[in-house]
Amino acid sequence: PLTYTEDEDEVFLGRSVTQHKHVSDETARRIDDEVRKIIDAAHDTARELLTEHRDKMDMMADALMKYETIDTAQIDAIMEGREPPPPEHWNDNAPSKGDGPGGGQAEAAPSARDEDEAAPPIGGPANQT
């Protein structure tokens, strides 16, 4: 982000990979200085926001680790400084991957196929015909 050039050609079949200056050294230095100021200011703003709202980031990370997803109600609660509730369709009794019994995972809504025929378990043995 600290280089100014109008030469935007792609490197192809032996074209030079070096950049050609189209401005004086002084102009290039001033451009680099101004871009550096913008980048530093944006970095400082991001750092301040992340530091100021660290508690909310930690709550969001905890919710994501526990529920694997967060919804609008949870984000609203976090932004208000409250502990986020479980997601809307969360079931604490359903096992989740790798958690064992009681891990808690959202229940899937039954599909039309489920009503017509019983689906074999995912990852079960293949049928032999």
DSSP file (Angstrom, degrees, kcal/mol; ACC not computed):
  #  RESIDUE AA STRUCTURE BP1 BP2  ACC     N-H-->O    O-->H-N    N-H-->O    O-->H-N    TCO  KAPPA ALPHA  PHI   PSI    X-CA   Y-CA   Z-CA
    1    1 A P              0   0    0      0, 0.0    38,-0.1     0, 0.0    34,-0.0   0.000 360.0 360.0 360.0  -1.7    0.0    0.0    0.0
    2    2 A L        +     0   0    0     33,-0.1     2,-0.4    34,-0.0    30,-0.1   0.163 360.0  83.9-107.8  20.4    3.0    2.3    0.1
    3    3 A T        -     0   0    0     28,-0.1     2,-0.5    29,-0.1    25,-0.0  -0.978  58.5-157.5-124.2 136.5    3.9    2.3   -3.6
    4    4 A Y        +     0   0    0     -2,-0.4    18,-0.4    19,-0.0     2,-0.3  -0.945  28.2 144.4-112.8 126.9    2.3    4.5   -6.3
    5    5 A T        -     0   0    0     -2,-0.5    16,-0.1    16,-0.1    -2,-0.1  -0.987  43.0-154.2-157.0 152.3    2.5    3.5   -9.9
    6    6 A E  S    S+     0   0    0     14,-0.3     2,-1.2    -2,-0.3    -1,-0.1   0.502  73.7 100.2-100.2  -9.6    0.4    3.6  -13.0
    7    7 A D        +     0   0    0     13,-0.4    13,-0.1     1,-0.2    -1,-0.0  -0.666  38.3 157.8 -81.6  98.0    2.1    0.5  -14.5
    8    8 A E        +     0   0    0     -2,-1.2    -1,-0.2     2,-0.0    -2,-0.0   0.186  20.7 137.0-108.5  14.4   -0.5   -2.2  -13.7
    9    9 A D        -     0   0    0      1,-0.1     2,-0.2     3,-0.0    -2,-0.0  -0.296  55.2-117.4 -62.8 145.9    0.6   -4.7  -16.4
   10   10 A E        -     0   0    0      1,-0.1     2,-0.6     2,-0.0    -1,-0.1  -0.538  28.6-104.0 -81.9 151.6    0.7   -8.3  -15.2
   11   11 A V        +     0   0    0     -2,-0.2     2,-0.3     6,-0.1    -1,-0.1  -0.656  58.7 154.9 -74.4 120.4    3.9  -10.2  -15.3
   12   12 A F    >   -     0   0    0     -2,-0.6     3,-1.1     4,-0.1     4,-0.0  -0.952  55.2 -11.9-154.8 128.9    3.7  -12.5  -18.3
   13   13 A L  T 3  S-     0   0    0     -2,-0.3    -1,-0.1     1,-0.3    -2,-0.0   0.896 130.6 -36.3  48.2  55.2    6.3  -14.2  -20.5
   14   14 A G  T 3  S+     0   0    0      1,-0.2    -1,-0.3    -3,-0.0     3,-0.1   0.476  90.0 151.3  86.8   1.8    9.4  -12.3  -19.4
   15   15 A R    <   -     0   0    0     -3,-1.1    -1,-0.2     1,-0.1    -2,-0.0  -0.346  59.3 -87.1 -62.3 152.3    7.9   -8.8  -18.7
   16   16 A S        -     0   0    0      1,-0.1    -1,-0.1    -5,-0.1    -4,-0.1  -0.312  28.4-157.7 -63.9 139.0    9.8   -7.0  -16.1
   17   17 A V        +     0   0    0     -3,-0.1     2,-0.2    -6,-0.1    -1,-0.1   0.465  65.2  99.9 -94.4  -3.6    8.7   -7.6  -12.5
   18   18 A T  S    S-     0   0    0      1,-0.1     2,-0.4     0, 0.0    -2,-0.0  -0.519  76.3-119.1 -81.2 152.3   10.2   -4.3  -11.4
   19   19 A Q        -     0   0    0     -2,-0.2     2,-0.5   -14,-0.0    -2,-0.1  -0.734  19.3-140.8 -92.7 139.6    8.0   -1.3  -10.9
   20   20 A H        -     0   0    0     -2,-0.4   -13,-0.4   -13,-0.1   -14,-0.3  -0.856  17.9-127.1-100.6 130.2    8.6    1.8  -12.9
   21   21 A K        +     0   0    0     -2,-0.5   -16,-0.1     1,-0.1     4,-0.1  -0.555  25.6 178.5 -78.2 138.2    8.3    5.1  -11.2
   22   22 A H        +     0   0    0    -18,-0.4     2,-0.3    -2,-0.3    -1,-0.1   0.212  67.9  55.9-117.8  10.1    6.0    7.7  -12.8
   23   23 A V  S    S-     0   0    0    -19,-0.2   -19,-0.0     1,-0.0    -2,-0.0  -0.911  91.6 -92.5-136.2 163.2    6.5   10.3  -10.1
   24   24 A S     >  -     0   0    0     -2,-0.3     4,-2.6     1,-0.1     5,-0.2  -0.260  38.4-109.0 -70.8 164.1    9.5   12.1   -8.5
   25   25 A D  H  > S+     0   0    0      1,-0.2     4,-2.4     2,-0.2     5,-0.2   0.898 120.4  51.7 -59.8 -41.1   11.2   10.7   -5.4
   26   26 A E  H  > S+     0   0    0      2,-0.2     4,-2.2     1,-0.2    -1,-0.2   0.914 110.9  46.7 -63.6 -44.2    9.8   13.6   -3.4
   27   27 A T  H  > S+     0   0    0      1,-0.2     4,-2.5     2,-0.2    -2,-0.2   0.917 112.3  50.5 -64.9 -43.0    6.2   13.0   -4.6
   28   28 A A  H  X S+     0   0    0     -4,-2.6     4,-2.6     1,-0.2    -2,-0.2   0.898 110.7  49.8 -61.3 -41.0    6.5    9.2   -4.0
   29   29 A R  H  X S+     0   0    0     -4,-2.4     4,-2.5     2,-0.2    -1,-0.2   0.908 111.1  48.6 -64.7 -41.9    7.8    9.9   -0.4
   30   30 A R  H  X S+     0   0    0     -4,-2.2     4,-2.2     2,-0.2    -2,-0.2   0.890 112.1  48.9 -66.9 -39.0    4.9   12.3    0.3
   31   31 A I  H  X S+     0   0    0     -4,-2.5     4,-2.7     2,-0.2     5,-0.2   0.940 112.1  48.9 -63.1 -46.9    2.4    9.7   -1.0
   32   32 A D  H  X S+     0   0    0     -4,-2.6     4,-2.5     1,-0.2    -2,-0.2   0.904 111.0  50.5 -59.9 -42.5    4.0    7.0    1.1
   33   33 A D  H  X S+     0   0    0     -4,-2.5     4,-2.1     2,-0.2    -1,-0.2   0.915 112.3  46.5 -62.1 -43.8    3.9    9.3    4.2
   34   34 A E  H  X S+     0   0    0     -4,-2.2     4,-2.1     2,-0.2    -2,-0.2   0.914 113.3  47.9 -67.7 -42.8    0.2   10.1    3.7
   35   35 A V  H  X S+     0   0    0     -4,-2.7     4,-2.7     1,-0.2     5,-0.2   0.908 110.2  53.4 -63.3 -40.7   -0.8    6.5    3.1
   36   36 A R  H  X S+     0   0    0     -4,-2.5     4,-2.9    -5,-0.2    -2,-0.2   0.902 107.4  51.4 -60.8 -41.3    1.2    5.5    6.2
   37   37 A K  H  X S+     0   0    0     -4,-2.1     4,-2.5     2,-0.2    -1,-0.2   0.919 111.3  47.6 -61.6 -43.7   -0.7    8.1    8.2
   38   38 A I  H  X S+     0   0    0     -4,-2.1     4,-2.4     2,-0.2    -2,-0.2   0.934 114.1  46.2 -63.2 -46.5   -4.0    6.7    7.0
   39   39 A I  H  X S+     0   0    0     -4,-2.7     4,-2.4     1,-0.2    -2,-0.2   0.916 113.7  48.6 -64.0 -44.1   -3.0    3.1    7.7
   40   40 A D  H  X S+     0   0    0     -4,-2.9     4,-2.6    -5,-0.2    -1,-0.2   0.902 111.6  49.6 -63.8 -41.1   -1.7    4.0   11.2
   41   41 A A  H  X S+     0   0    0     -4,-2.5     4,-2.4    -5,-0.2    -2,-0.2   0.915 112.3  47.6 -64.5 -43.0   -4.9    5.9   12.1
   42   42 A A  H  X S+     0   0    0     -4,-2.4     4,-2.5     2,-0.2    -2,-0.2   0.898 112.4  49.9 -64.6 -40.3   -7.0    3.0   10.9
   43   43 A H  H  X S+     0   0    0     -4,-2.4     4,-2.6     2,-0.2    -2,-0.2   0.922 111.2  48.5 -63.2 -44.8   -4.9    0.5   12.9
   44   44 A D  H  X S+     0   0    0     -4,-2.6     4,-2.5     2,-0.2    -2,-0.2   0.905 111.7  49.5 -62.6 -42.1   -5.1    2.7   16.0
   45   45 A T  H  X S+     0   0    0     -4,-2.4     4,-2.5     2,-0.2    -2,-0.2   0.926 111.9  48.2 -62.8 -45.3   -8.9    3.0   15.7
   46   46 A A  H  X S+     0   0    0     -4,-2.5     4,-2.5     1,-0.2     5,-0.2   0.923 112.1  49.1 -61.7 -44.6   -9.3   -0.8   15.3
   47   47 A R  H  X S+     0   0    0     -4,-2.6     4,-2.4     1,-0.2     5,-0.2   0.914 111.7  49.2 -62.0 -43.6   -7.0   -1.4   18.3
   48   48 A E  H  X S+     0   0    0     -4,-2.5     4,-2.9     2,-0.2    -2,-0.2   0.921 112.5  47.6 -61.8 -45.0   -9.0    1.1   20.4
   49   49 A L  H  X S+     0   0    0     -4,-2.5     4,-2.0     1,-0.2    -2,-0.2   0.918 113.7  46.9 -63.2 -44.1  -12.4   -0.5   19.4
   50   50 A L  H  < S+     0   0    0     -4,-2.5    -1,-0.2    -5,-0.2    -2,-0.2   0.888 115.5  45.7 -66.6 -38.6  -11.2   -4.0   20.1
   51   51 A T  H >< S+     0   0    0     -4,-2.4     3,-1.2    -5,-0.2     4,-0.2   0.932 113.7  48.8 -68.5 -46.0   -9.7   -3.0   23.5
   52   52 A E  H 3< S+     0   0    0     -4,-2.9     3,-0.3     1,-0.3    -2,-0.2   0.845 120.3  36.5 -62.7 -35.6  -12.8   -1.0   24.5
   53   53 A H  T 3X S+     0   0    0     -4,-2.0     4,-2.0    -5,-0.2     3,-0.4  -0.003  77.2 122.0-109.3  27.4  -15.2   -3.8   23.6
   54   54 A R  H <> S+     0   0    0     -3,-1.2     4,-2.6     1,-0.2     5,-0.2   0.876  72.2  57.2 -58.3 -40.3  -13.0   -6.8   24.6
   55   55 A D  H  > S+     0   0    0     -3,-0.3     4,-2.1    -4,-0.2    -1,-0.2   0.887 107.8  47.3 -60.7 -38.5  -15.7   -8.0   27.1
   56   56 A K  H  > S+     0   0    0     -3,-0.4     4,-2.4     2,-0.2    -1,-0.2   0.889 110.6  51.7 -70.1 -39.1  -18.2   -8.3   24.2
   57   57 A M  H  X S+     0   0    0     -4,-2.0     4,-2.6     2,-0.2    -2,-0.2   0.917 110.4  49.0 -62.6 -41.8  -15.7  -10.1   22.0
   58   58 A D  H  X S+     0   0    0     -4,-2.6     4,-2.6     2,-0.2    -2,-0.2   0.907 111.1  49.3 -64.7 -41.5  -15.1  -12.6   24.7
   59   59 A M  H  X S+     0   0    0     -4,-2.1     4,-2.3     2,-0.2    -1,-0.2   0.899 112.5  48.4 -63.1 -39.8  -18.8  -13.2   25.3
   60   60 A M  H  X S+     0   0    0     -4,-2.4     4,-2.4     2,-0.2    -2,-0.2   0.908 111.4  49.4 -67.3 -41.5  -19.3  -13.6   21.5
   61   61 A A  H  X S+     0   0    0     -4,-2.6     4,-2.4     2,-0.2    -2,-0.2   0.912 111.2  49.8 -63.1 -42.4  -16.4  -16.1   21.4
   62   62 A D  H  X S+     0   0    0     -4,-2.6     4,-2.2     2,-0.2    -2,-0.2   0.916 110.9  49.4 -62.3 -42.9  -17.8  -18.1   24.3
   63   63 A A  H  X S+     0   0    0     -4,-2.3     4,-3.2     1,-0.2     5,-0.5   0.908 111.5  49.2 -63.2 -41.3  -21.2  -18.2   22.7
   64   64 A L  H  X S+     0   0    0     -4,-2.4     4,-1.9     1,-0.2    -1,-0.2   0.893 111.4  48.8 -65.7 -39.1  -19.7  -19.4   19.4
   65   65 A M  H  < S+     0   0    0     -4,-2.4    -1,-0.2    -5,-0.2    -2,-0.2   0.884 118.8  39.8 -67.0 -37.0  -17.7  -22.1   21.2
   66   66 A K  H  < S+     0   0    0     -4,-2.2    -2,-0.2    -5,-0.2    -3,-0.2   0.919 133.3  19.5 -78.6 -45.3  -20.8  -23.3   23.1
   67   67 A Y  H  < S-     0   0    0     -4,-3.2    39,-0.2    -5,-0.2    -3,-0.2   0.577  86.9-136.4-105.7 -11.8  -23.4  -23.0   20.4
   68   68 A E  S  < S+     0   0    0     -4,-1.9     2,-0.3    -5,-0.5    -4,-0.2   0.415  84.7  45.3  67.4  -0.8  -21.3  -23.0   17.2
   69   69 A T        -     0   0    0     -6,-0.4     2,-0.4     2,-0.0    -2,-0.1  -0.975  68.0-151.8-159.9 156.0  -23.6  -20.2   15.9
   70   70 A I        -     0   0    0     -2,-0.3     2,-0.2    16,-0.1    -6,-0.0  -0.996  11.4-156.7-135.0 145.4  -25.1  -17.0   17.2
   71   71 A D     >  -     0   0    0     -2,-0.4     4,-2.4     1,-0.0     5,-0.2  -0.499  39.1 -87.4-111.7-177.6  -28.3  -15.3   16.1
   72   72 A T  H  > S+     0   0    0      1,-0.2     4,-2.9     2,-0.2     5,-0.2   0.887 124.3  53.4 -59.2 -43.3  -29.6  -11.8   16.2
   73   73 A A  H  > S+     0   0    0      1,-0.2     4,-2.2     2,-0.2    -1,-0.2   0.889 110.5  47.9 -61.5 -38.8  -31.0  -12.1   19.7
   74   74 A Q  H  > S+     0   0    0      2,-0.2     4,-2.6    -3,-0.2    -1,-0.2   0.920 112.0  48.4 -68.1 -43.1  -27.7  -13.3   21.0
   75   75 A I  H  X S+     0   0    0     -4,-2.4     4,-2.7     2,-0.2    -2,-0.2   0.915 111.1  51.3 -63.5 -42.1  -25.8  -10.5   19.3
   76   76 A D  H  X S+     0   0    0     -4,-2.9     4,-1.4     2,-0.2    -1,-0.2   0.928 111.0  48.1 -59.7 -45.0  -28.3   -8.0   20.7
   77   77 A A  H  <>S+     0   0    0     -4,-2.2     5,-2.9     1,-0.2     4,-0.3   0.925 112.2  49.0 -61.6 -45.1  -27.8   -9.4   24.2
   78   78 A I  H ><5S+     0   0    0     -4,-2.6     3,-1.6     1,-0.2    -2,-0.2   0.923 109.9  50.7 -60.7 -45.2  -24.0   -9.3   23.9
   79   79 A M  H 3<5S+     0   0    0     -4,-2.7    -1,-0.2     1,-0.3    -2,-0.2   0.765 109.2  52.1 -67.1 -23.8  -24.0   -5.7   22.7
   80   80 A E  T 3<5S-     0   0    0     -4,-1.4    -1,-0.3    -3,-0.3    -2,-0.2   0.446 121.6-109.8 -87.7  -1.2  -26.2   -4.7   25.6
   81   81 A G  T < 5S+     0   0    0     -3,-1.6     2,-0.2    -4,-0.3    -3,-0.2   0.603  76.8 129.0  85.0  11.8  -23.7   -6.4   28.0
   82   82 A R  S   <S-     0   0    0     -5,-2.9    -1,-0.3    -6,-0.2    -2,-0.1  -0.651  70.2 -96.3 -98.1 156.5  -26.0   -9.3   28.9
   83   83 A E        -     0   0    0     -2,-0.2    -1,-0.1    -3,-0.1    -5,-0.0  -0.537  49.8-113.7 -65.4 130.7  -25.2  -13.0   28.8
   84   84 A P        -     0   0    0      0, 0.0   -10,-0.1     0, 0.0    -1,-0.1  -0.448  24.8-130.4 -72.5 140.0  -26.5  -14.4   25.5
   85   85 A P        -     0   0    0      0, 0.0     3,-0.1     0, 0.0    -8,-0.1  -0.316  38.9 -82.0 -75.5 169.0  -29.4  -16.8   25.5
   86   86 A P        -     0   0    0      0, 0.0   -16,-0.1     0, 0.0   -23,-0.0  -0.293  61.1 -82.7 -64.1 159.2  -29.2  -20.1   23.6
   87   87 A P    >   -     0   0    0      0, 0.0     3,-1.9     0, 0.0   -17,-0.0  -0.197  50.1 -98.0 -58.5 160.1  -30.1  -19.9   19.9
   88   88 A E  T 3  S+     0   0    0      1,-0.3     0, 0.0    -3,-0.1     0, 0.0   0.845 121.0  32.6 -52.6 -45.5  -33.8  -20.1   19.0
   89   89 A H  T 3  S+     0   0    0      2,-0.1    18,-2.0    18,-0.0    -1,-0.3  -0.022  86.5 142.7-105.2  29.7  -34.0  -23.8   18.2
   90   90 A W  E <   -A  106   0A   0     -3,-1.9     2,-0.5    16,-0.2    16,-0.2  -0.491  31.5-165.8 -74.8 138.4  -31.3  -24.9   20.6
   91   91 A N  E >   -A  105   0A   0     14,-0.5    14,-1.5    -2,-0.2     3,-1.0  -0.953   9.9-164.4-127.1 109.4  -31.8  -28.3   22.4
   92   92 A D  T 3  S+     0   0    0     -2,-0.5    12,-0.1    12,-0.2    -1,-0.1   0.674  89.0  56.8 -66.9 -16.9  -29.6  -28.9   25.4
   93   93 A N  T 3  S+     0   0    0     10,-0.1     9,-0.8    12,-0.1    -1,-0.2   0.647  84.1  93.8 -90.6 -15.3  -30.4  -32.7   25.3
   94   94 A A  S <  S-     0   0    0     -3,-1.0    10,-2.8    11,-0.2     2,-0.1  -0.627  78.6-123.1 -80.7 131.5  -29.4  -33.3   21.7
   95   95 A P        -     0   0    0      0, 0.0     2,-0.3     0, 0.0    -2,-0.1  -0.464  25.6-154.5 -70.6 143.3  -25.8  -34.6   21.4
   96   96 A S  B >>  -B  100   0B   0      4,-0.7     3,-1.8    -2,-0.1     4,-0.9  -0.730  38.6 -66.9-111.8 167.9  -23.5  -32.6   19.2
   97   97 A K  T 34 S-     0   0    0      1,-0.3    -1,-0.1    -2,-0.3     0, 0.0  -0.295 117.7  -7.0 -56.1 123.9  -20.5  -33.8   17.3
   98   98 A G  T 34 S+     0   0    0      1,-0.1    -1,-0.3    -2,-0.0     0, 0.0   0.384 112.7  94.2  76.4  -5.3  -17.7  -34.7   19.7
   99   99 A D  T <4 S-     0   0    0     -3,-1.8    -2,-0.2     1,-0.2    -1,-0.1   0.716  75.2-146.2 -92.5 -20.6  -19.6  -33.5   22.8
  100  100 A G  B ><  -B   96   0B   0     -4,-0.9     3,-1.3     2,-0.1    -4,-0.7  -0.346  54.7  -8.7  79.9-171.2  -21.2  -36.8   23.8
  101  101 A P  T 3  S+     0   0    0      0, 0.0    -7,-0.1     0, 0.0    -8,-0.1  -0.254 132.8  18.2 -61.4 142.0  -24.7  -36.8   25.5
  102  102 A G  T 3  S+     0   0    0     -9,-0.8    -8,-0.2     1,-0.1    -2,-0.1   0.612  79.9 133.0  78.1  12.5  -26.2  -33.5   26.4
  103  103 A G    <   -     0   0    0     -3,-1.3   -10,-0.1   -10,-0.2    -9,-0.1   0.847  59.8-131.9 -67.9 -34.4  -23.9  -31.5   24.2
  104  104 A G        +     0   0    0    -10,-2.8     2,-0.3     1,-0.1   -12,-0.2   0.684  33.8 172.1  86.7 115.3  -26.7  -29.4   22.8
  105  105 A Q  E     -A   91   0A   0    -14,-1.5   -14,-0.5   -16,-0.1   -11,-0.2  -0.987  41.5 -87.7-151.4 150.8  -27.3  -28.7   19.1
  106  106 A A  E     -A   90   0A   0     -2,-0.3     2,-0.4   -39,-0.2   -16,-0.2  -0.301  44.0-120.5 -61.0 140.5  -30.1  -27.1   17.2
  107  107 A E        -     0   0    0    -18,-2.0     2,-0.3     1,-0.0    -1,-0.1  -0.677  23.8-128.9 -82.7 134.9  -32.8  -29.5   16.2
  108  108 A A        -     0   0    0     -2,-0.4     3,-0.1     1,-0.1    -1,-0.0  -0.613  23.9-113.1 -81.4 142.3  -33.4  -29.7   12.4
  109  109 A A        -     0   0    0     -2,-0.3    -1,-0.1     1,-0.1     2,-0.1  -0.521  40.4-100.8 -71.4 141.1  -36.9  -29.2   11.2
  110  110 A P        -     0   0    0      0, 0.0     2,-0.2     0, 0.0    -1,-0.1  -0.380  38.8-141.2 -65.2 139.9  -38.4  -32.4    9.7
  111  111 A S     >  -     0   0    0      1,-0.1     4,-1.2    -2,-0.1     3,-0.2  -0.476  25.1-104.5 -95.2 170.3  -38.3  -32.4    5.9
  112  112 A A  H  > S+     0   0    0      1,-0.2     4,-1.5     2,-0.2     3,-0.2   0.858 122.2  57.4 -61.5 -35.4  -41.0  -33.8    3.6
  113  113 A R  H  > S+     0   0    0      1,-0.2     4,-2.6     2,-0.2    -1,-0.2   0.885 100.7  56.6 -63.9 -38.4  -38.7  -36.8    2.9
  114  114 A D  H  4 S+     0   0    0      1,-0.2    -1,-0.2    -3,-0.2    -2,-0.2   0.860 107.2  49.3 -61.7 -35.4  -38.7  -37.6    6.7
  115  115 A E  H  < S+     0   0    0     -4,-1.2    -1,-0.2    -3,-0.2    -2,-0.2   0.848 114.8  43.5 -73.3 -33.7  -42.5  -37.8    6.7
  116  116 A D  H  < S+     0   0    0     -4,-1.5     2,-0.3     1,-0.3    -2,-0.2   0.871 127.8   2.6 -80.7 -39.2  -42.7  -40.1    3.6
  117  117 A E  S  < S-     0   0    0     -4,-2.6     2,-0.5    -5,-0.2    -1,-0.3  -0.993  76.4-104.2-149.4 150.6  -39.9  -42.5    4.5
  118  118 A A        -     0   0    0     -2,-0.3    -4,-0.1    -3,-0.1    -3,-0.1  -0.650  37.8-136.4 -77.9 126.2  -37.4  -43.2    7.2
  119  119 A A        -     0   0    0     -2,-0.5     3,-0.1     1,-0.1    -1,-0.0  -0.606  21.1-112.3 -82.4 141.3  -34.0  -42.0    6.2
  120  120 A P        -     0   0    0      0, 0.0    -1,-0.1     0, 0.0     3,-0.1  -0.384  45.6 -88.9 -67.8 153.4  -31.0  -44.2    7.1
  121  121 A P    >   -     0   0    0      0, 0.0     3,-1.9     0, 0.0     2,-0.2  -0.337  47.2-103.5 -63.4 142.9  -28.7  -42.8    9.7
  122  122 A I  T 3  S+     0   0    0      1,-0.3    -3,-0.0    -3,-0.1     0, 0.0  -0.491 107.9  16.1 -67.2 131.6  -25.9  -40.7    8.3
  123  123 A G  T 3  S+     0   0    0     -2,-0.2    -1,-0.3     1,-0.2     3,-0.1   0.507  96.4 135.6  83.1   4.7  -22.7  -42.7    8.3
  124  124 A G    <   -     0   0    0     -3,-1.9    -1,-0.2     1,-0.2     2,-0.0  -0.144  66.2 -66.1 -75.5 177.9  -24.4  -46.0    8.8
  125  125 A P        -     0   0    0      0, 0.0    -1,-0.2     0, 0.0     2,-0.2  -0.306  55.8-107.4 -66.8 149.6  -23.6  -49.1    6.8
  126  126 A A        -     0   0    0     -3,-0.1     2,-0.2     1,-0.1     0, 0.0  -0.482  34.5-109.3 -74.9 145.5  -24.2  -49.1    3.1
  127  127 A N        -     0   0    0     -2,-0.2     2,-0.5     2,-0.0    -1,-0.1  -0.555  27.5-145.4 -74.5 139.0  -27.1  -51.2    1.8
  128  128 A Q              0   0    0     -2,-0.2    -1,-0.0     1,-0.1     0, 0.0  -0.928 360.0 360.0-108.4 128.0  -26.1  -54.3   -0.2
  129  129 A T              0   0    0     -2,-0.5    -1,-0.1     0, 0.0    -2,-0.0   0.390 360.0 360.0-118.1 360.0  -28.3  -55.3   -3.1
